[in-house]
Structures are given as C-alpha cells and as structure tokens.
Amino acid sequence: MSETDTQQSPDSPWIIIHDEQITSEALVREVEERVTRRRAELGAVSVVFPSFGYVSTYPDVPLEKRVSPHLYYYLEQANIAAPPAVEPILAPSPATRTPVVGRFWERIRAEMHNLVLFYVNRSVREQNRINGNLVSTLNEMARVIQQQQDEIDALRAEIRRLER
C-alpha cells in the first residue's frame, strides 16, 4: 500500500468496506443515524466535574443540631491532625569516631539514609495526599448527612402537624 493510498480526503468515509451488498457510506449513515437516535432517547448529558484543588472544610454544625457527637469529634480530630514529616535524624555511631575511616563511614551512612528517606518520603507524600482526600470526603459526607437529618426532622415535624 503506498502512502497516497493511506491518506484520505476529508469527505471520504472513515471506514471502507469491500462488500457488494453494503457500502461503507451506507454503513456510516446507519451508524450515524443510530447514534443520533440514541442521543435523542437519552437526552442531554450533563457531566459535573469536581473543582480542581477543592478541599472540603470541616462542617461547622451547632452542637444541638449534630447528628452524632462521636462523628463530629473524630472528624474534627482527622481535620486537625498534621501530616507526618520524615526528616533525616542520624543517631551518633561509634564507628564515625574512628580517625581514618570514620568520616568516610559517616558520609556513606548519611547518603544511604538519604536514599532510604527519598523512597519513604515518596510513600509518605502519596499517603498524605490520600489522607487529605479521605478527610475531604468525610467532611462532605458529614455535611450531607447533617442536611439529610435536617430534612428528616422537618418532614417528621410536618407529619406530626398533619396528624393533629
């Protein structure tokens, strides 16, 4: 197949069928008709994307309206917890006090420790990101639970009012 055979004009069909009973144009028309019908049946598609970088904050609900004091206590603890930081802390080693080899051993030891910390920090950073997302999710869930509880309370009050 030459290079000119693979290039198609913009008006040519996107599929070519070498069949005597059906042409590629007929197949393309049929597919496009079915897609159009299916889109008409389903209606407009509304896709909601989350805001980039959105962090849900702690839902500040008055004490008397809280669904569960335990839920809000632990949720608050999760919100105020600081992410862990991993810093290089090398304990002194007697081997580093040796005059000739001590400085060399100290450098090797520090670099090996930094190498381990590099991989640990990657893992900790990923876990911190996941923890932040989970805390945001819990904040949103608590907010939704509280809204639903408020609606349930309002509906119960309305039922009591209608039963009288």
N, C-alpha and C positions, 0 to 999 in steps of 0.2 A: 504494500500500500504506500503510495507516495505521500509527500507532505501536503500536496494540494487536495488529495482525497480526504484527509482528516479535517481540513478546515471547512467549515460550513458557513453559509451566508446567514445573516440574522433572520431571514424569512423562512429558512428551511426548518423542517420539523426536528425536534430534539431526539427523535428515535426513528430509525429507518428499518423497516421490515421488508424482507424479500419473500412475500407470500402473494399468491394470486387471488385469494379470497378476501383478504383485508389489506388495506393500505395503511401506511404509517400515519398519513393525515387523518384517516378515519379513526384510528386508534387514539391519536392525540385529541381529536374532537370529543370522543367518547369519555376519555379521562377528564378533560376539562369540564364537560357537562356534569359529570358525576361529582366533581369537586365543588362546582357552583351549587348544585342541588344540596349537597351535604352541608355546605356553609349556610345556605338559606334555612335548612332544617334546624341547625344548631343555634343560629342567631349570632349576634356579635360576641366575640370572645373578649372578655376583659381580664387581663393579666395584671396582677398587682405585684410589683417588685418592692422588696424592703428598701428602706433608705440606706445608703452606704454609710457605714461607720456609726449607725444608730446604736446607742446603748440605753437600754431601759433603766430608768432610775427606780429607786426604792419607792413603792406606793405608800404615800403618807396618808393613812386612814386613821380617823379618830379612834381612840381606844374603845369607846362604847359601840362603835359600828363594826369592829373587826369580827370576821367570821370565826377565826381560831387564834387565840393568843400565841399558841405554840408555833403556828405557821409564820406569824409576823416576827416572833422572836428569832427563829432560826434564819428566816430570810434576812433580817437585819444583820445578824452575825455574818452571813455569807457576803453581804454588801460591804461591810466594814473591814473584812479580812484583807490584809495586804498581800499582794502576790509575793511568793518566796523569791529571794535573790541568792544566787550562788556566787560566792566570791572566793578567790584563792586564799586559803589560810594554811600555811605550811607549818607544822609543828617542828621545833628545832630537832635536829638529828645529831647524834654524837659523831656520825661519820663526816659531817661537814666541818668538824673542828680539826680534822687531820690536815697537816700543813700542805702537802703536795696535792693530794687527791681531793681534799675537802672542797675547794672552790669548784673544781670540775664536777664533782658529785652533786653539789648544790645546784649548779646550772642545769645539769641533766634532770635532776629531780624536779626542779621548778618547771622545766619545759614539758616533762611527762605529765605533771599535774595540770598544766595549762591545756594540754591535749585532751585529757580526760574532761576537764571543765568545759572545753569547747563543745563536746558532744552532750554533756549533761545540760549545759545551758540551752542548747537547741531543743532538747526534750522538755526542759522546764518552760521555755518560751512558748512552745506549742501547747503544753498543758495549761499555762496561764491564759492563752487565747481561748481554749476550750472552756476553761472555768468562767471566764468573762461572759462568753456566750450563754453558758448554762445559767449563770446568775441573772442575766438579762431575760432569759426565757422564764425563769421562775418569777421574776418581778412582773412580767406581762401576765403570766398565769394567775398570780395573786390578784392583780388588778381586775382581770376578767372574772375570777371567782367572786370578788367583792361586788362587782357590778351585777352579776347574776343573783347573788344573795340579796342585794338591794331590790332587784326586780321581784324576786320570790316573796320578800317581805311585803312589798307593795301589793302584789296580787293576793296574798293571804289577807291583808287588811281589806282589800276590796271585796273579797269573798265574804268575810265576816260582816261587812257593811251591807251587802246584798242579801245575806241570810236573815237579817233582822227585819 
